[in-house]
Amino acid sequence: GLFVELPLMISFIPERWTLPSIVGSCLCATNIMPAIITWFRWYEGKRFSEIPYIYMIITIGIVACCFFGVLLAKSNIVI
């Protein structure tokens, strides 16, 4: 996925090597989600359904990919 393409993108993106560190931090933060789902399934029992969360994650991923594809070549000055 993205980690395979990062060495190719580093040469023309304005973030340089900051982007891989941000992606790595996001991946570490997402490792907590299975623990949260496990706790909800234990606490709520049969009333808990992860289907809405699955669709929410897929939707966020699609939107993020669209933004990434459209805004990749643009750069902004952050004050």
mmCIF file of the N, C-alpha and C atoms, coordinates in Angstrom:
data_MODEL
# 
_entry.id   MODEL 
# 
loop_
_atom_site.group_PDB 
_atom_site.id 
_atom_site.type_symbol 
_atom_site.label_atom_id 
_atom_site.label_alt_id 
_atom_site.label_comp_id 
_atom_site.label_asym_id 
_atom_site.label_entity_id 
_atom_site.label_seq_id 
_atom_site.pdbx_PDB_ins_code 
_atom_site.Cartn_x 
_atom_site.Cartn_y 
_atom_site.Cartn_z 
_atom_site.occupancy 
_atom_site.B_iso_or_equiv 
_atom_site.pdbx_formal_charge 
_atom_site.auth_seq_id 
_atom_site.auth_comp_id 
_atom_site.auth_asym_id 
_atom_site.auth_atom_id 
_atom_site.pdbx_PDB_model_num 
ATOM 1   N N  . GLY A 1 1  ? 0.785   -1.176 0.000  1.00 0.00 ? 1  GLY A N  1 
ATOM 2   C CA . GLY A 1 1  ? 0.000   0.000  0.000  1.00 0.00 ? 1  GLY A CA 1 
ATOM 3   C C  . GLY A 1 1  ? 0.839   1.256  0.000  1.00 0.00 ? 1  GLY A C  1 
ATOM 4   N N  . LEU A 1 2  ? 0.521   2.096  0.957  1.00 0.00 ? 2  LEU A N  1 
ATOM 5   C CA . LEU A 1 2  ? 1.127   3.418  1.027  1.00 0.00 ? 2  LEU A CA 1 
ATOM 6   C C  . LEU A 1 2  ? 2.614   3.342  1.348  1.00 0.00 ? 2  LEU A C  1 
ATOM 7   N N  . PHE A 1 3  ? 3.024   2.398  2.193  1.00 0.00 ? 3  PHE A N  1 
ATOM 8   C CA . PHE A 1 3  ? 4.438   2.316  2.551  1.00 0.00 ? 3  PHE A CA 1 
ATOM 9   C C  . PHE A 1 3  ? 5.307   1.901  1.368  1.00 0.00 ? 3  PHE A C  1 
ATOM 10  N N  . VAL A 1 4  ? 4.741   1.194  0.402  1.00 0.00 ? 4  VAL A N  1 
ATOM 11  C CA . VAL A 1 4  ? 5.494   0.813  -0.793 1.00 0.00 ? 4  VAL A CA 1 
ATOM 12  C C  . VAL A 1 4  ? 5.720   2.037  -1.680 1.00 0.00 ? 4  VAL A C  1 
ATOM 13  N N  . GLU A 1 5  ? 4.730   2.934  -1.727 1.00 0.00 ? 5  GLU A N  1 
ATOM 14  C CA . GLU A 1 5  ? 4.821   4.103  -2.593 1.00 0.00 ? 5  GLU A CA 1 
ATOM 15  C C  . GLU A 1 5  ? 5.527   5.287  -1.937 1.00 0.00 ? 5  GLU A C  1 
ATOM 16  N N  . LEU A 1 6  ? 5.743   5.269  -0.646 1.00 0.00 ? 6  LEU A N  1 
ATOM 17  C CA . LEU A 1 6  ? 6.355   6.408  0.036  1.00 0.00 ? 6  LEU A CA 1 
ATOM 18  C C  . LEU A 1 6  ? 7.732   6.790  -0.509 1.00 0.00 ? 6  LEU A C  1 
ATOM 19  N N  . PRO A 1 7  ? 8.652   5.862  -0.757 1.00 0.00 ? 7  PRO A N  1 
ATOM 20  C CA . PRO A 1 7  ? 9.945   6.287  -1.305 1.00 0.00 ? 7  PRO A CA 1 
ATOM 21  C C  . PRO A 1 7  ? 9.832   6.992  -2.656 1.00 0.00 ? 7  PRO A C  1 
ATOM 22  N N  . LEU A 1 8  ? 8.817   6.662  -3.431 1.00 0.00 ? 8  LEU A N  1 
ATOM 23  C CA . LEU A 1 8  ? 8.627   7.334  -4.714 1.00 0.00 ? 8  LEU A CA 1 
ATOM 24  C C  . LEU A 1 8  ? 8.030   8.721  -4.531 1.00 0.00 ? 8  LEU A C  1 
ATOM 25  N N  . MET A 1 9  ? 7.183   8.894  -3.519 1.00 0.00 ? 9  MET A N  1 
ATOM 26  C CA . MET A 1 9  ? 6.509   10.172 -3.303 1.00 0.00 ? 9  MET A CA 1 
ATOM 27  C C  . MET A 1 9  ? 7.376   11.176 -2.551 1.00 0.00 ? 9  MET A C  1 
ATOM 28  N N  . ILE A 1 10 ? 8.367   10.723 -1.814 1.00 0.00 ? 10 ILE A N  1 
ATOM 29  C CA . ILE A 1 10 ? 9.167   11.594 -0.964 1.00 0.00 ? 10 ILE A CA 1 
ATOM 30  C C  . ILE A 1 10 ? 9.835   12.705 -1.771 1.00 0.00 ? 10 ILE A C  1 
ATOM 31  N N  . SER A 1 11 ? 10.201  12.426 -3.000 1.00 0.00 ? 11 SER A N  1 
ATOM 32  C CA . SER A 1 11 ? 10.942  13.418 -3.781 1.00 0.00 ? 11 SER A CA 1 
ATOM 33  C C  . SER A 1 11 ? 10.109  14.608 -4.212 1.00 0.00 ? 11 SER A C  1 
ATOM 34  N N  . PHE A 1 12 ? 8.784   14.481 -4.302 1.00 0.00 ? 12 PHE A N  1 
ATOM 35  C CA . PHE A 1 12 ? 7.997   15.615 -4.785 1.00 0.00 ? 12 PHE A CA 1 
ATOM 36  C C  . PHE A 1 12 ? 6.903   16.102 -3.827 1.00 0.00 ? 12 PHE A C  1 
ATOM 37  N N  . ILE A 1 13 ? 6.759   15.506 -2.670 1.00 0.00 ? 13 ILE A N  1 
ATOM 38  C CA . ILE A 1 13 ? 5.770   16.026 -1.727 1.00 0.00 ? 13 ILE A CA 1 
ATOM 39  C C  . ILE A 1 13 ? 6.459   17.021 -0.789 1.00 0.00 ? 13 ILE A C  1 
ATOM 40  N N  . PRO A 1 14 ? 5.757   18.067 -0.365 1.00 0.00 ? 14 PRO A N  1 
ATOM 41  C CA . PRO A 1 14 ? 6.394   19.085 0.473  1.00 0.00 ? 14 PRO A CA 1 
ATOM 42  C C  . PRO A 1 14 ? 6.715   18.617 1.892  1.00 0.00 ? 14 PRO A C  1 
ATOM 43  N N  . GLU A 1 15 ? 6.078   17.553 2.359  1.00 0.00 ? 15 GLU A N  1 
ATOM 44  C CA . GLU A 1 15 ? 6.304   17.102 3.730  1.00 0.00 ? 15 GLU A CA 1 
ATOM 45  C C  . GLU A 1 15 ? 7.618   16.348 3.910  1.00 0.00 ? 15 GLU A C  1 
ATOM 46  N N  . ARG A 1 16 ? 8.178   15.859 2.820  1.00 0.00 ? 16 ARG A N  1 
ATOM 47  C CA . ARG A 1 16 ? 9.386   15.014 2.847  1.00 0.00 ? 16 ARG A CA 1 
ATOM 48  C C  . ARG A 1 16 ? 9.176   13.822 3.775  1.00 0.00 ? 16 ARG A C  1 
ATOM 49  N N  . TRP A 1 17 ? 10.074  13.597 4.723  1.00 0.00 ? 17 TRP A N  1 
ATOM 50  C CA . TRP A 1 17 ? 10.001  12.417 5.583  1.00 0.00 ? 17 TRP A CA 1 
ATOM 51  C C  . TRP A 1 17 ? 9.083   12.608 6.776  1.00 0.00 ? 17 TRP A C  1 
ATOM 52  N N  . THR A 1 18 ? 8.398   13.753 6.859  1.00 0.00 ? 18 THR A N  1 
ATOM 53  C CA . THR A 1 18 ? 7.426   13.949 7.933  1.00 0.00 ? 18 THR A CA 1 
ATOM 54  C C  . THR A 1 18 ? 6.201   13.064 7.704  1.00 0.00 ? 18 THR A C  1 
ATOM 55  N N  . LEU A 1 19 ? 5.831   12.881 6.454  1.00 0.00 ? 19 LEU A N  1 
ATOM 56  C CA . LEU A 1 19 ? 4.655   12.073 6.128  1.00 0.00 ? 19 LEU A CA 1 
ATOM 57  C C  . LEU A 1 19 ? 4.777   10.627 6.622  1.00 0.00 ? 19 LEU A C  1 
ATOM 58  N N  . PRO A 1 20 ? 5.907   9.937  6.404  1.00 0.00 ? 20 PRO A N  1 
ATOM 59  C CA . PRO A 1 20 ? 5.993   8.561  6.934  1.00 0.00 ? 20 PRO A CA 1 
ATOM 60  C C  . PRO A 1 20 ? 5.882   8.493  8.451  1.00 0.00 ? 20 PRO A C  1 
ATOM 61  N N  . SER A 1 21 ? 6.416   9.491  9.149  1.00 0.00 ? 21 SER A N  1 
ATOM 62  C CA . SER A 1 21 ? 6.314   9.463  10.610 1.00 0.00 ? 21 SER A CA 1 
ATOM 63  C C  . SER A 1 21 ? 4.875   9.698  11.062 1.00 0.00 ? 21 SER A C  1 
ATOM 64  N N  . ILE A 1 22 ? 4.138   10.559 10.345 1.00 0.00 ? 22 ILE A N  1 
ATOM 65  C CA . ILE A 1 22 ? 2.726   10.789 10.676 1.00 0.00 ? 22 ILE A CA 1 
ATOM 66  C C  . ILE A 1 22 ? 1.912   9.525  10.405 1.00 0.00 ? 22 ILE A C  1 
ATOM 67  N N  . VAL A 1 23 ? 2.165   8.880  9.275  1.00 0.00 ? 23 VAL A N  1 
ATOM 68  C CA . VAL A 1 23 ? 1.437   7.649  8.937  1.00 0.00 ? 23 VAL A CA 1 
ATOM 69  C C  . VAL A 1 23 ? 1.737   6.562  9.963  1.00 0.00 ? 23 VAL A C  1 
ATOM 70  N N  . GLY A 1 24 ? 2.986   6.460  10.378 1.00 0.00 ? 24 GLY A N  1 
ATOM 71  C CA . GLY A 1 24 ? 3.345   5.481  11.405 1.00 0.00 ? 24 GLY A CA 1 
ATOM 72  C C  . GLY A 1 24 ? 2.658   5.747  12.729 1.00 0.00 ? 24 GLY A C  1 
ATOM 73  N N  . SER A 1 25 ? 2.559   7.024  13.105 1.00 0.00 ? 25 SER A N  1 
ATOM 74  C CA . SER A 1 25 ? 1.860   7.384  14.345 1.00 0.00 ? 25 SER A CA 1 
ATOM 75  C C  . SER A 1 25 ? 0.378   7.053  14.256 1.00 0.00 ? 25 SER A C  1 
ATOM 76  N N  . CYS A 1 26 ? -0.233  7.308  13.095 1.00 0.00 ? 26 CYS A N  1 
ATOM 77  C CA . CYS A 1 26 ? -1.653  6.980  12.911 1.00 0.00 ? 26 CYS A CA 1 
ATOM 78  C C  . CYS A 1 26 ? -1.873  5.472  12.993 1.00 0.00 ? 26 CYS A C  1 
ATOM 79  N N  . LEU A 1 27 ? -0.962  4.699  12.417 1.00 0.00 ? 27 LEU A N  1 
ATOM 80  C CA . LEU A 1 27 ? -1.110  3.246  12.481 1.00 0.00 ? 27 LEU A CA 1 
ATOM 81  C C  . LEU A 1 27 ? -0.979  2.731  13.911 1.00 0.00 ? 27 LEU A C  1 
ATOM 82  N N  . CYS A 1 28 ? -0.077  3.327  14.679 1.00 0.00 ? 28 CYS A N  1 
ATOM 83  C CA . CYS A 1 28 ? 0.044   2.925  16.082 1.00 0.00 ? 28 CYS A CA 1 
ATOM 84  C C  . CYS A 1 28 ? -1.215  3.282  16.862 1.00 0.00 ? 28 CYS A C  1 
ATOM 85  N N  . ALA A 1 29 ? -1.805  4.437  16.552 1.00 0.00 ? 29 ALA A N  1 
ATOM 86  C CA . ALA A 1 29 ? -3.025  4.852  17.256 1.00 0.00 ? 29 ALA A CA 1 
ATOM 87  C C  . ALA A 1 29 ? -4.206  3.947  16.897 1.00 0.00 ? 29 ALA A C  1 
ATOM 88  N N  . THR A 1 30 ? -4.228  3.420  15.674 1.00 0.00 ? 30 THR A N  1 
ATOM 89  C CA . THR A 1 30 ? -5.358  2.572  15.282 1.00 0.00 ? 30 THR A CA 1 
ATOM 90  C C  . THR A 1 30 ? -5.289  1.173  15.880 1.00 0.00 ? 30 THR A C  1 
ATOM 91  N N  . ASN A 1 31 ? -4.179  0.801  16.446 1.00 0.00 ? 31 ASN A N  1 
ATOM 92  C CA . ASN A 1 31 ? -4.086  -0.520 17.066 1.00 0.00 ? 31 ASN A CA 1 
ATOM 93  C C  . ASN A 1 31 ? -4.928  -0.624 18.332 1.00 0.00 ? 31 ASN A C  1 
ATOM 94  N N  . ILE A 1 32 ? -5.419  0.484  18.854 1.00 0.00 ? 32 ILE A N  1 
ATOM 95  C CA . ILE A 1 32 ? -6.255  0.454  20.051 1.00 0.00 ? 32 ILE A CA 1 
ATOM 96  C C  . ILE A 1 32 ? -7.691  0.053  19.718 1.00 0.00 ? 32 ILE A C  1 
ATOM 97  N N  . MET A 1 33 ? -8.098  0.201  18.458 1.00 0.00 ? 33 MET A N  1 
ATOM 98  C CA . MET A 1 33 ? -9.486  -0.067 18.066 1.00 0.00 ? 33 MET A CA 1 
ATOM 99  C C  . MET A 1 33 ? -9.921  -1.518 18.337 1.00 0.00 ? 33 MET A C  1 
ATOM 100 N N  . PRO A 1 34 ? -9.122  -2.543 18.052 1.00 0.00 ? 34 PRO A N  1 
ATOM 101 C CA . PRO A 1 34 ? -9.562  -3.911 18.388 1.00 0.00 ? 34 PRO A CA 1 
ATOM 102 C C  . PRO A 1 34 ? -9.835  -4.098 19.881 1.00 0.00 ? 34 PRO A C  1 
ATOM 103 N N  . ALA A 1 35 ? -9.069  -3.429 20.726 1.00 0.00 ? 35 ALA A N  1 
ATOM 104 C CA . ALA A 1 35 ? -9.324  -3.527 22.168 1.00 0.00 ? 35 ALA A CA 1 
ATOM 105 C C  . ALA A 1 35 ? -10.641 -2.871 22.538 1.00 0.00 ? 35 ALA A C  1 
ATOM 106 N N  . ILE A 1 36 ? -10.956 -1.742 21.905 1.00 0.00 ? 36 ILE A N  1 
ATOM 107 C CA . ILE A 1 36 ? -12.225 -1.066 22.174 1.00 0.00 ? 36 ILE A CA 1 
ATOM 108 C C  . ILE A 1 36 ? -13.400 -1.925 21.712 1.00 0.00 ? 36 ILE A C  1 
ATOM 109 N N  . ILE A 1 37 ? -13.285 -2.517 20.526 1.00 0.00 ? 37 ILE A N  1 
ATOM 110 C CA . ILE A 1 37 ? -14.355 -3.378 20.012 1.00 0.00 ? 37 ILE A CA 1 
ATOM 111 C C  . ILE A 1 37 ? -14.548 -4.595 20.923 1.00 0.00 ? 37 ILE A C  1 
ATOM 112 N N  . THR A 1 38 ? -13.457 -5.184 21.379 1.00 0.00 ? 38 THR A N  1 
ATOM 113 C CA . THR A 1 38 ? -13.548 -6.327 22.280 1.00 0.00 ? 38 THR A CA 1 
ATOM 114 C C  . THR A 1 38 ? -14.245 -5.944 23.580 1.00 0.00 ? 38 THR A C  1 
ATOM 115 N N  . TRP A 1 39 ? -13.919 -4.782 24.124 1.00 0.00 ? 39 TRP A N  1 
ATOM 116 C CA . TRP A 1 39 ? -14.557 -4.324 25.357 1.00 0.00 ? 39 TRP A CA 1 
ATOM 117 C C  . TRP A 1 39 ? -16.049 -4.097 25.139 1.00 0.00 ? 39 TRP A C  1 
ATOM 118 N N  . PHE A 1 40 ? -16.431 -3.449 24.012 1.00 0.00 ? 40 PHE A N  1 
ATOM 119 C CA . PHE A 1 40 ? -17.845 -3.217 23.727 1.00 0.00 ? 40 PHE A CA 1 
ATOM 120 C C  . PHE A 1 40 ? -18.609 -4.532 23.578 1.00 0.00 ? 40 PHE A C  1 
ATOM 121 N N  . ARG A 1 41 ? -18.006 -5.511 22.921 1.00 0.00 ? 41 ARG A N  1 
ATOM 122 C CA . ARG A 1 41 ? -18.685 -6.808 22.752 1.00 0.00 ? 41 ARG A CA 1 
ATOM 123 C C  . ARG A 1 41 ? -18.857 -7.502 24.102 1.00 0.00 ? 41 ARG A C  1 
ATOM 124 N N  . TRP A 1 42 ? -17.890 -7.365 24.977 1.00 0.00 ? 42 TRP A N  1 
ATOM 125 C CA . TRP A 1 42 ? -17.999 -7.973 26.302 1.00 0.00 ? 42 TRP A CA 1 
ATOM 126 C C  . TRP A 1 42 ? -19.031 -7.230 27.149 1.00 0.00 ? 42 TRP A C  1 
ATOM 127 N N  . TYR A 1 43 ? -19.018 -5.894 27.100 1.00 0.00 ? 43 TYR A N  1 
ATOM 128 C CA . TYR A 1 43 ? -19.889 -5.079 27.946 1.00 0.00 ? 43 TYR A CA 1 
ATOM 129 C C  . TYR A 1 43 ? -21.344 -5.089 27.472 1.00 0.00 ? 43 TYR A C  1 
ATOM 130 N N  . GLU A 1 44 ? -21.560 -4.968 26.165 1.00 0.00 ? 44 GLU A N  1 
ATOM 131 C CA . GLU A 1 44 ? -22.910 -4.864 25.632 1.00 0.00 ? 44 GLU A CA 1 
ATOM 132 C C  . GLU A 1 44 ? -23.532 -6.225 25.293 1.00 0.00 ? 44 GLU A C  1 
ATOM 133 N N  . GLY A 1 45 ? -22.720 -7.210 25.063 1.00 0.00 ? 45 GLY A N  1 
ATOM 134 C CA . GLY A 1 45 ? -23.234 -8.533 24.721 1.00 0.00 ? 45 GLY A CA 1 
ATOM 135 C C  . GLY A 1 45 ? -23.818 -8.570 23.319 1.00 0.00 ? 45 GLY A C  1 
ATOM 136 N N  . LYS A 1 46 ? -24.997 -9.140 23.203 1.00 0.00 ? 46 LYS A N  1 
ATOM 137 C CA . LYS A 1 46 ? -25.622 -9.304 21.885 1.00 0.00 ? 46 LYS A CA 1 
ATOM 138 C C  . LYS A 1 46 ? -26.170 -7.999 21.316 1.00 0.00 ? 46 LYS A C  1 
ATOM 139 N N  . ARG A 1 47 ? -26.318 -6.971 22.151 1.00 0.00 ? 47 ARG A N  1 
ATOM 140 C CA . ARG A 1 47 ? -26.865 -5.703 21.665 1.00 0.00 ? 47 ARG A CA 1 
ATOM 141 C C  . ARG A 1 47 ? -25.873 -4.933 20.807 1.00 0.00 ? 47 ARG A C  1 
ATOM 142 N N  . PHE A 1 48 ? -24.596 -5.244 20.893 1.00 0.00 ? 48 PHE A N  1 
ATOM 143 C CA . PHE A 1 48 ? -23.568 -4.510 20.155 1.00 0.00 ? 48 PHE A CA 1 
ATOM 144 C C  . PHE A 1 48 ? -23.374 -5.107 18.761 1.00 0.00 ? 48 PHE A C  1 
ATOM 145 N N  . SER A 1 49 ? -23.392 -4.264 17.764 1.00 0.00 ? 49 SER A N  1 
ATOM 146 C CA . SER A 1 49 ? -23.139 -4.697 16.394 1.00 0.00 ? 49 SER A CA 1 
ATOM 147 C C  . SER A 1 49 ? -22.037 -3.830 15.805 1.00 0.00 ? 49 SER A C  1 
ATOM 148 N N  . GLU A 1 50 ? -21.023 -4.456 15.246 1.00 0.00 ? 50 GLU A N  1 
ATOM 149 C CA . GLU A 1 50 ? -19.921 -3.685 14.677 1.00 0.00 ? 50 GLU A CA 1 
ATOM 150 C C  . GLU A 1 50 ? -20.157 -3.288 13.223 1.00 0.00 ? 50 GLU A C  1 
ATOM 151 N N  . ILE A 1 51 ? -21.279 -3.666 12.643 1.00 0.00 ? 51 ILE A N  1 
ATOM 152 C CA . ILE A 1 51 ? -21.560 -3.366 11.236 1.00 0.00 ? 51 ILE A CA 1 
ATOM 153 C C  . ILE A 1 51 ? -21.568 -1.864 10.956 1.00 0.00 ? 51 ILE A C  1 
ATOM 154 N N  . PRO A 1 52 ? -22.215 -1.013 11.779 1.00 0.00 ? 52 PRO A N  1 
ATOM 155 C CA . PRO A 1 52 ? -22.152 0.427  11.495 1.00 0.00 ? 52 PRO A CA 1 
ATOM 156 C C  . PRO A 1 52 ? -20.722 0.976  11.548 1.00 0.00 ? 52 PRO A C  1 
ATOM 157 N N  . TYR A 1 53 ? -19.909 0.448  12.448 1.00 0.00 ? 53 TYR A N  1 
ATOM 158 C CA . TYR A 1 53 ? -18.528 0.903  12.561 1.00 0.00 ? 53 TYR A CA 1 
ATOM 159 C C  . TYR A 1 53 ? -17.702 0.480  11.350 1.00 0.00 ? 53 TYR A C  1 
ATOM 160 N N  . ILE A 1 54 ? -17.981 -0.690 10.817 1.00 0.00 ? 54 ILE A N  1 
ATOM 161 C CA . ILE A 1 54 ? -17.286 -1.150 9.618  1.00 0.00 ? 54 ILE A CA 1 
ATOM 162 C C  . ILE A 1 54 ? -17.596 -0.228 8.442  1.00 0.00 ? 54 ILE A C  1 
ATOM 163 N N  . TYR A 1 55 ? -18.876 0.108  8.258  1.00 0.00 ? 55 TYR A N  1 
ATOM 164 C CA . TYR A 1 55 ? -19.240 1.023  7.175  1.00 0.00 ? 55 TYR A CA 1 
ATOM 165 C C  . TYR A 1 55 ? -18.661 2.419  7.395  1.00 0.00 ? 55 TYR A C  1 
ATOM 166 N N  . MET A 1 56 ? -18.581 2.869  8.634  1.00 0.00 ? 56 MET A N  1 
ATOM 167 C CA . MET A 1 56 ? -17.994 4.170  8.928  1.00 0.00 ? 56 MET A CA 1 
ATOM 168 C C  . MET A 1 56 ? -16.510 4.185  8.579  1.00 0.00 ? 56 MET A C  1 
ATOM 169 N N  . ILE A 1 57 ? -15.785 3.130  8.910  1.00 0.00 ? 57 ILE A N  1 
ATOM 170 C CA . ILE A 1 57 ? -14.361 3.049  8.605  1.00 0.00 ? 57 ILE A CA 1 
ATOM 171 C C  . ILE A 1 57 ? -14.133 3.005  7.093  1.00 0.00 ? 57 ILE A C  1 
ATOM 172 N N  . ILE A 1 58 ? -14.956 2.250  6.384  1.00 0.00 ? 58 ILE A N  1 
ATOM 173 C CA . ILE A 1 58 ? -14.829 2.182  4.925  1.00 0.00 ? 58 ILE A CA 1 
ATOM 174 C C  . ILE A 1 58 ? -15.103 3.542  4.301  1.00 0.00 ? 58 ILE A C  1 
ATOM 175 N N  . THR A 1 59 ? -16.124 4.248  4.776  1.00 0.00 ? 59 THR A N  1 
ATOM 176 C CA . THR A 1 59 ? -16.452 5.569  4.241  1.00 0.00 ? 59 THR A CA 1 
ATOM 177 C C  . THR A 1 59 ? -15.330 6.566  4.503  1.00 0.00 ? 59 THR A C  1 
ATOM 178 N N  . ILE A 1 60 ? -14.777 6.572  5.702  1.00 0.00 ? 60 ILE A N  1 
ATOM 179 C CA . ILE A 1 60 ? -13.665 7.467  6.020  1.00 0.00 ? 60 ILE A CA 1 
ATOM 180 C C  . ILE A 1 60 ? -12.464 7.158  5.132  1.00 0.00 ? 60 ILE A C  1 
ATOM 181 N N  . GLY A 1 61 ? -12.192 5.886  4.887  1.00 0.00 ? 61 GLY A N  1 
ATOM 182 C CA . GLY A 1 61 ? -11.086 5.501  4.018  1.00 0.00 ? 61 GLY A CA 1 
ATOM 183 C C  . GLY A 1 61 ? -11.285 5.962  2.585  1.00 0.00 ? 61 GLY A C  1 
ATOM 184 N N  . ILE A 1 62 ? -12.500 5.842  2.077  1.00 0.00 ? 62 ILE A N  1 
ATOM 185 C CA . ILE A 1 62 ? -12.776 6.281  0.704  1.00 0.00 ? 62 ILE A CA 1 
ATOM 186 C C  . ILE A 1 62 ? -12.616 7.790  0.583  1.00 0.00 ? 62 ILE A C  1 
ATOM 187 N N  . VAL A 1 63 ? -13.160 8.531  1.545  1.00 0.00 ? 63 VAL A N  1 
ATOM 188 C CA . VAL A 1 63 ? -13.032 9.995  1.518  1.00 0.00 ? 63 VAL A CA 1 
ATOM 189 C C  . VAL A 1 63 ? -11.570 10.414 1.635  1.00 0.00 ? 63 VAL A C  1 
ATOM 190 N N  . ALA A 1 64 ? -10.816 9.767  2.514  1.00 0.00 ? 64 ALA A N  1 
ATOM 191 C CA . ALA A 1 64 ? -9.396  10.103 2.674  1.00 0.00 ? 64 ALA A CA 1 
ATOM 192 C C  . ALA A 1 64 ? -8.612  9.819  1.396  1.00 0.00 ? 64 ALA A C  1 
ATOM 193 N N  . CYS A 1 65 ? -8.907  8.707  0.721  1.00 0.00 ? 65 CYS A N  1 
ATOM 194 C CA . CYS A 1 65 ? -8.221  8.402  -0.534 1.00 0.00 ? 65 CYS A CA 1 
ATOM 195 C C  . CYS A 1 65 ? -8.554  9.425  -1.613 1.00 0.00 ? 65 CYS A C  1 
ATOM 196 N N  . CYS A 1 66 ? -9.797  9.857  -1.663 1.00 0.00 ? 66 CYS A N  1 
ATOM 197 C CA . CYS A 1 66 ? -10.184 10.884 -2.652 1.00 0.00 ? 66 CYS A CA 1 
ATOM 198 C C  . CYS A 1 66 ? -9.465  12.198 -2.375 1.00 0.00 ? 66 CYS A C  1 
ATOM 199 N N  . PHE A 1 67 ? -9.438  12.628 -1.099 1.00 0.00 ? 67 PHE A N  1 
ATOM 200 C CA . PHE A 1 67 ? -8.723  13.856 -0.759 1.00 0.00 ? 67 PHE A CA 1 
ATOM 201 C C  . PHE A 1 67 ? -7.232  13.720 -1.049 1.00 0.00 ? 67 PHE A C  1 
ATOM 202 N N  . PHE A 1 68 ? -6.670  12.578 -0.737 1.00 0.00 ? 68 PHE A N  1 
ATOM 203 C CA . PHE A 1 68 ? -5.236  12.351 -0.966 1.00 0.00 ? 68 PHE A CA 1 
ATOM 204 C C  . PHE A 1 68 ? -4.916  12.414 -2.455 1.00 0.00 ? 68 PHE A C  1 
ATOM 205 N N  . GLY A 1 69 ? -5.761  11.830 -3.286 1.00 0.00 ? 69 GLY A N  1 
ATOM 206 C CA . GLY A 1 69 ? -5.524  11.851 -4.726 1.00 0.00 ? 69 GLY A CA 1 
ATOM 207 C C  . GLY A 1 69 ? -5.668  13.235 -5.332 1.00 0.00 ? 69 GLY A C  1 
ATOM 208 N N  . VAL A 1 70 ? -6.626  14.014 -4.851 1.00 0.00 ? 70 VAL A N  1 
ATOM 209 C CA . VAL A 1 70 ? -6.866  15.348 -5.400 1.00 0.00 ? 70 VAL A CA 1 
ATOM 210 C C  . VAL A 1 70 ? -5.836  16.349 -4.894 1.00 0.00 ? 70 VAL A C  1 
ATOM 211 N N  . LEU A 1 71 ? -5.472  16.267 -3.640 1.00 0.00 ? 71 LEU A N  1 
ATOM 212 C CA . LEU A 1 71 ? -4.620  17.280 -3.020 1.00 0.00 ? 71 LEU A CA 1 
ATOM 213 C C  . LEU A 1 71 ? -3.147  16.903 -2.958 1.00 0.00 ? 71 LEU A C  1 
ATOM 214 N N  . LEU A 1 72 ? -2.729  15.820 -3.582 1.00 0.00 ? 72 LEU A N  1 
ATOM 215 C CA . LEU A 1 72 ? -1.347  15.368 -3.460 1.00 0.00 ? 72 LEU A CA 1 
ATOM 216 C C  . LEU A 1 72 ? -0.359  16.363 -4.059 1.00 0.00 ? 72 LEU A C  1 
ATOM 217 N N  . ALA A 1 73 ? -0.665  16.931 -5.201 1.00 0.00 ? 73 ALA A N  1 
ATOM 218 C CA . ALA A 1 73 ? 0.277   17.817 -5.881 1.00 0.00 ? 73 ALA A CA 1 
ATOM 219 C C  . ALA A 1 73 ? 0.197   19.268 -5.383 1.00 0.00 ? 73 ALA A C  1 
ATOM 220 N N  . LYS A 1 74 ? -0.729  19.582 -4.498 1.00 0.00 ? 74 LYS A N  1 
ATOM 221 C CA . LYS A 1 74 ? -0.881  20.944 -4.001 1.00 0.00 ? 74 LYS A CA 1 
ATOM 222 C C  . LYS A 1 74 ? -0.166  21.088 -2.668 1.00 0.00 ? 74 LYS A C  1 
ATOM 223 N N  . SER A 1 75 ? 0.339   22.260 -2.403 1.00 0.00 ? 75 SER A N  1 
ATOM 224 C CA . SER A 1 75 ? 0.970   22.523 -1.115 1.00 0.00 ? 75 SER A CA 1 
ATOM 225 C C  . SER A 1 75 ? 0.449   23.840 -0.564 1.00 0.00 ? 75 SER A C  1 
ATOM 226 N N  . ASN A 1 76 ? 0.360   23.930 0.741  1.00 0.00 ? 76 ASN A N  1 
ATOM 227 C CA . ASN A 1 76 ? -0.102  25.127 1.427  1.00 0.00 ? 76 ASN A CA 1 
ATOM 228 C C  . ASN A 1 76 ? 0.958   25.588 2.401  1.00 0.00 ? 76 ASN A C  1 
ATOM 229 N N  . ILE A 1 77 ? 0.976   26.886 2.635  1.00 0.00 ? 77 ILE A N  1 
ATOM 230 C CA . ILE A 1 77 ? 1.865   27.437 3.634  1.00 0.00 ? 77 ILE A CA 1 
ATOM 231 C C  . ILE A 1 77 ? 1.130   27.430 4.965  1.00 0.00 ? 77 ILE A C  1 
ATOM 232 N N  . VAL A 1 78 ? 1.692   26.763 5.948  1.00 0.00 ? 78 VAL A N  1 
ATOM 233 C CA . VAL A 1 78 ? 1.081   26.673 7.260  1.00 0.00 ? 78 VAL A CA 1 
ATOM 234 C C  . VAL A 1 78 ? 1.796   27.672 8.168  1.00 0.00 ? 78 VAL A C  1 
ATOM 235 N N  . ILE A 1 79 ? 1.007   28.565 8.733  1.00 0.00 ? 79 ILE A N  1 
ATOM 236 C CA . ILE A 1 79 ? 1.603   29.593 9.593  1.00 0.00 ? 79 ILE A CA 1 
ATOM 237 C C  . ILE A 1 79 ? 1.554   29.152 11.023 1.00 0.00 ? 79 ILE A C  1 
# 
